[in-house]
Amino acid sequence: MKHAVEFKSAGLSIAGLRYKPEEPNGRSLIIGHPGSSVKEQSPALYAEMLCALGFDVLTFDATHQGASEGEPRALEDPAQRVEDFKGAMSWLTSQAGVEASKIGALGICASGGYVIQAAAGDPRIRAVATVVAVDVGRQIRVGADGQQEPGVLKALLEHAAEARTKSFDGREIDHLPIFPENESVARSSDTHTFEGWDYYCTSRASHPRSAKSLTWDSIDRMATFDAFHFAHLIAPRPLLFITGDRAVTAWMTSEAFERAGEPKHLHTVKGASHVDLYDQRDYVSDAVKRISAFFIDAL
């Protein structure tokens, strides 16, 4: 059974969905969405599958995004995204029937980085799993594949600074498009870019509240963020990292795994790209099977 819920994060109202299992296994999970995404996309698929396995699951839209409060819209603020996980944790621990010692958190893509940072500072999160974890700071600084030319970051930061000056003068802040403008441009791009466009901008998974651009003042906030720096503070709480052997972001999962303390586990889904692990059933089923076993053992 699924129903809408609402909770606060730094004074802002967060829109969530809670999935209540018919046969509870006594464990609760919080699932965060990728950057620009909403709870109705990849988190919904993972929540439905994990709920069917007995987990009580909470998904939510980040502040400034989806159906949650926050102005300006389409702001990606890593510090606030981390707070959103903590707000979700506070709300879930207050709910009747939830055992505080049996709550874990799962982050997909960008939330895979945010959940690590959140858990590093919040021991209430008793176990952590990530799927194709992305540190948005690394993505802005060196690109999804780690091969970005240094001049790109310099240009991005200069544009972000100009946008902040415009905003101070009362002018509307510009947005940075996230995806190619059409299929032709997407197909002429690299595979990862095309897969992102195909997921977010077509009938495959497009959602009216999913952001297609970010405010330029998101860029400098993201560029100086390091999602994995304090990963070692999660130990001795267990960590599970899941990636795909074709995921362009697999190197980020490897970095996070190296920084984490024991106990930690790494699972690679054979044949899966980064975006495949958002919605391709065979690959997601592989991931969910591993996630379920991990949290049942860890919580």
For each residue, the residues with C-beta under 8 A, 3 or more apart:
1: 19 20 22
2: 17 18 19 20 51
3: 17 18 20
4: 15 16 17 18
5: 16 17 18 58 91
6: 13 14 15 16
7: 13 14 16 60 87 88 90 91
8: 11 12 13 14 87 91
9: 12 14 63 80 83 84 86 87 88
10: 63 80 83 87
11: 8
12: 8 9 63 68 69 70
13: 6 7 8 68 69
14: 6 7 8 9 60 61 62 63 68 69 84 87 88
15: 4 6 39 60 61 66 67 68
16: 4 5 6 7 39 58 59 60 61 88 91
17: 2 3 4 5 39 40 44 47 58 59 60
18: 2 3 4 5 56 57 58
19: 1 2 47 48 50 51 55 56 57 58 59
20: 1 2 3 24 51 56
21: 24 25 51 52 53 54 55 56
22: 1
23: 54
24: 20 21 54 56
25: 21 53 54 55 296
26: 54 99 102
27: 54 55 56 99 102 103 104 295 296 299
28: 55 56 57 58 92 98 99 102 103 104
29: 50 55 56 57 58 103 104 105 106 295
30: 57 58 59 60 85 88 89 92 103 104 105 106 125
31: 39 43 46 47 50 57 58 59 105 106 107 108 111
32: 43 59 60 62 81 84 85 105 106 107 108 111 114 115
33: 37 38 39 41 42 43 59 60 61 62 66 108 109 111
34: 37 41 42 108 109 110 111 134 278
35: 76 109 110 134 136
36: 65 74 76 178 200 210 211 212 214
37: 33 34 41 42 43 109 200 210
38: 33 41 61 65 66 67 207 209 210
39: 15 16 17 31 33 43 44 59 60 61 66
40: 17 43 44 207 209
41: 33 34 37 38 44 45 205 207 210 278 279
42: 33 34 37 45 46 108 109 205 278 279
43: 31 32 33 37 39 40 46 47 59 108
44: 17 39 40 41 47 48 59
45: 41 42 48 49 278 279 284
46: 31 42 43 49 50 106 108 131 284 287 288 291
47: 17 19 31 43 44 50 51 57 59
48: 19 44 45 51 52
49: 45 46 52 53 284 285 288
50: 19 29 31 46 47 53 55 57 288 291 292
51: 2 19 20 21 47 48 54 55 56 57
52: 21 48 49
53: 21 25 49 50 288 292
54: 21 23 24 25 26 27 51
55: 19 21 25 27 28 29 50 51 292 295
56: 18 19 20 21 24 27 28 29 51 97 98
57: 18 19 28 29 30 31 47 50 51
58: 5 16 17 18 19 28 29 30 31 88 91 92
59: 16 17 19 30 31 32 33 39 43 44 47
60: 7 14 15 16 17 30 32 33 39 68 84 88
61: 14 15 16 33 38 39 65 66 67 68 209
62: 14 32 33 65 66 68 80 81 84
63: 9 10 12 14 68 69 70 77 80 81 83 84
64: 68 70 71 72 73 74 75 76 77 80
65: 36 38 61 62 68 70 73 74 75 76 209 211
66: 15 33 38 39 61 62 209 210
67: 15 38 61 209
68: 12 13 14 15 60 61 62 63 64 65
69: 12 13 14 63
70: 12 63 64 65 73 75 80
71: 64
72: 64 75 173 215
73: 64 65 70 211 215
74: 36 64 65 175 211 213 214 215 218
75: 64 65 70 72 80 214 215 217 218
76: 35 36 64 65 81 110 136 214 215 218 221 222
77: 63 64 80 81 218 221
78: 81 82 113 114 117 136 137 221 222 225 227
79: 82 83 221 225
80: 9 10 62 63 64 70 75 77 83 84
81: 32 62 63 76 77 78 84 85 110 111 114
82: 78 79 85 86 114 117 118 121
83: 9 10 63 79 80 86 87
84: 9 14 32 60 62 63 80 81 87 88 114
85: 30 32 81 82 88 89 105 107 111 114 115 118 119 122 125
86: 9 82 83 89 90 118 121 122
87: 7 8 9 10 14 83 84 90 91
88: 7 9 14 16 30 58 60 84 85 91 92
89: 30 85 86 92 93 103 105 118 122 124 125
90: 7 86 87 93 94
91: 5 7 8 16 58 87 88 94 95
92: 28 30 58 88 89 95 98 103
93: 89 90 98 100 103 124
94: 90 91 98
95: 91 92 98
96:
97: 56
98: 28 56 92 93 94 95 103
99: 26 27 28 102 103
100: 93 103 124
101: 126 299
102: 26 27 28 99 126 299
103: 27 28 29 30 89 92 93 98 99 100 124 125 126 299
104: 27 28 29 30 125 126 127 128 129 295 298 299
105: 29 30 31 32 85 89 115 118 119 125 127 128 129
106: 29 30 31 32 46 115 128 129 130 131 291
107: 31 32 85 110 111 112 113 114 115 116 128 129 130 131 133
108: 31 32 33 34 42 43 46 111 112 130 131 132 277 278
109: 33 34 35 37 42 112 131 132 133 134 249 274 278
110: 34 35 76 81 107 113 114 134 136
111: 31 32 33 34 81 85 107 108 114 115
112: 107 108 109 115 116 130 131 132 133 134 253 256
113: 78 107 110 116 117 130 133 134 135 136 137 225 227 228 252 256
114: 32 78 81 82 84 85 107 110 111 117 118 227
115: 32 85 105 106 107 111 112 118 119 125 128 130
116: 107 112 113 119 120 128 130 133 227 228 230 231 234 239 256 260
117: 78 82 113 114 120 121 227 230
118: 82 85 86 89 105 114 115 121 122 125
119: 85 105 115 116 122 125 128 234 237
120: 116 117 230 231 233 234
121: 82 86 117 118 230 233
122: 85 86 89 118 119 125
123: 126 237
124: 89 93 100 103
125: 30 85 89 103 104 105 115 118 119 122 128 237
126: 101 102 103 104 123 237 298 299
127: 104 105 237 238 239 240 294 295 298 299
128: 104 105 106 107 115 116 119 125 234 237 238 239 240
129: 104 105 106 107 239 240 241 242 291 294 295
130: 106 107 108 112 113 115 116 133 239 240 241 242 253 256
131: 46 106 107 108 109 112 242 243 277 287 291
132: 108 109 112 242 243 244 247 249 250 253 274 277
133: 107 109 112 113 116 130 227 241 243 249 252 253 256
134: 34 35 109 110 112 113 138 139 144 227 249 252
135: 113 138 139 225 226 227 228 252 255 256
136: 35 76 78 110 113 139 140 222 225 227
137: 78 113 140 141 222 223 224 225 226 227
138: 134 135 141 142 146 226 227 252 255
139: 134 135 136 142 143 144 222
140: 136 137 153 156 219 222 223
141: 137 138 148 153 223
142: 138 139 146 147 148 153
143: 139 146 147 148 152
144: 134 139 192 248 249 274
145: 148 190 192 248 249 251
146: 138 142 143 251
147: 142 143
148: 141 142 143 145 152 153
149: 152
150: 153 154
151: 154 155
152: 143 148 149 155 156
153: 140 141 142 148 150 156 157 223
154: 150 151 157 158
155: 151 152 158 159
156: 140 152 153 159 160 219 223
157: 153 154 160 161 219 220 223
158: 154 155 161 162
159: 155 156 162 163 176 216 219
160: 156 157 163 164 216 217 218 219 220 223
161: 157 158 164 165 220
162: 158 159 165 166 216
163: 159 160 166 167 173 174 215 216 217
164: 160 161 167 168 173 216 217 220
165: 161 162 168 169
166: 162 163 169 171 172 173 174
167: 163 164 170 171 172 173 217
168: 164 165
169: 165 166
170: 167
171: 166 167
172: 166 167
173: 72 163 164 166 167 215 216 217
174: 163 166 215 216
175: 74 213 214 215 216
176: 159 213 214 215 216 218 219
177: 181 212 213
178: 36 196 200 211 212 213 214
179: 186 193 196 197 200 201 212
180: 183 185 186 189 193 194 197
181: 177 185
182: 185 186
183: 180 186 187 197
184: 187 188
185: 180 181 182 188 189
186: 179 180 182 183 189 193 194 197 198 201
187: 183 184 194
188: 184 185
189: 180 185 186 193 194 197
190: 145 193 194
191: 194 195 248 273
192: 144 145 195 196 248 273 274 275
193: 179 180 186 189 190 196 197
194: 180 186 187 189 190 191 197 198
195: 191 192 198 199 273 274 275 276
196: 178 179 192 193 199 200 275
197: 179 180 183 186 189 193 194 200 201 202
198: 186 194 195 201 202 204 275
199: 195 196 202 204 205 275 278 279
200: 36 37 178 179 196 197 205 206 210 212
201: 179 186 197 198 206 212
202: 197 198 199 205 206
203: 206
204: 198 199 279
205: 41 42 199 200 202 278 279
206: 200 201 202 203 210
207: 38 40 41 210
208:
209: 38 40 61 65 66 67
210: 36 37 38 41 66 200 206 207
211: 36 65 73 74 178 214
212: 36 177 178 179 200 201
213: 74 175 176 177 178
214: 36 74 75 76 175 176 178 211 218 219
215: 72 73 74 75 76 163 173 174 175 176 218
216: 159 160 162 163 164 173 174 175 176 219
217: 75 160 163 164 167 173 220 221
218: 74 75 76 77 160 176 214 215 221 222
219: 140 156 157 159 160 176 214 216 222 223
220: 157 160 161 164 217 223 224
221: 76 77 78 79 217 218 224 225
222: 76 78 136 137 139 140 218 219 225
223: 137 140 141 153 156 157 160 219 220
224: 137 220 221
225: 78 79 113 135 136 137 221 222
226: 135 137 138 229
227: 78 113 114 116 117 133 134 135 136 137 138 256
228: 113 116 135 231 252 255 256 259
229: 226 259
230: 116 117 120 121 233
231: 116 120 228 234 239 256 259 260 261
232: 235 259 260 261
233: 120 121 230
234: 116 119 120 128 231 237 239 260 261
235: 232 239 260 261 262 263 264
236: 261 262 263
237: 119 123 125 126 127 128 234 298
238: 127 128 263 264 265 294 297 298
239: 116 127 128 129 130 231 234 235 260 263 264 265
240: 127 128 129 130 264 265 266 267 290 291 294 298
241: 129 130 133 253 256 257 260 264 265 266 267
242: 129 130 131 132 253 266 267 268 269 277 287 290 291
243: 131 132 133 247 249 250 253 266 267 268 269 277
244: 132 247 250 268 269 270 271 272 273 274 276 277 283
245: 250 268 269 270 271 272
246: 271 272 273 274 276
247: 132 243 244 250 253 272 273 274 276 277
248: 144 145 191 192 273 274
249: 109 132 133 134 144 145 243 252 253 274
250: 132 243 244 245 247 253 254 268
251: 145 146 254 255
252: 113 133 134 135 138 228 249 255 256
253: 112 130 132 133 241 242 243 247 249 250 256 257 266
254: 250 251 257 258
255: 135 138 228 251 252 258 259
256: 112 113 116 130 133 135 227 228 231 241 252 253 259 260
257: 241 253 254 260 264 266
258: 254 255
259: 228 229 231 232 255 256
260: 116 231 232 234 235 239 241 256 257 264
261: 231 232 234 235 236 264
262: 235 236
263: 235 236 238 239
264: 235 238 239 240 241 257 260 261
265: 238 239 240 241 294
266: 240 241 242 243 253 257
267: 240 241 242 243 287 290
268: 242 243 244 245 250
269: 242 243 244 245 272 276 277 283 286 287
270: 244 245 286
271: 244 245 246 276 283
272: 244 245 246 247 269 276 277 280 283 286
273: 191 192 195 244 246 247 248 276 277
274: 109 132 144 192 195 244 246 247 248 249 277
275: 192 195 196 198 199 278 279
276: 195 244 246 247 269 271 272 273 279 280 283
277: 108 131 132 242 243 244 247 269 272 273 274 280 283 284 287
278: 34 41 42 45 108 109 199 205 275 284
279: 41 42 45 199 204 205 275 276 284
280: 272 276 277 283 284
281: 284 285
282: 285 286
283: 244 269 271 272 276 277 280 286 287
284: 45 46 49 277 278 279 280 281 287 288
285: 49 281 282 288 289
286: 269 270 272 282 283 289 290
287: 46 131 242 267 269 277 283 284 290 291
288: 46 49 50 53 284 285 291 292
289: 285 286 292 293
290: 240 242 267 286 287 293 294
291: 46 50 106 129 131 240 242 287 288 294 295
292: 50 53 55 288 289 295 296
293: 289 290 296 297
294: 127 129 238 240 265 290 291 297 298
295: 27 29 55 104 127 129 291 292 298 299
296: 25 27 292 293 299
297: 238 293 294
298: 104 126 127 237 238 240 294 295
299: 27 101 102 103 104 126 127 295 296
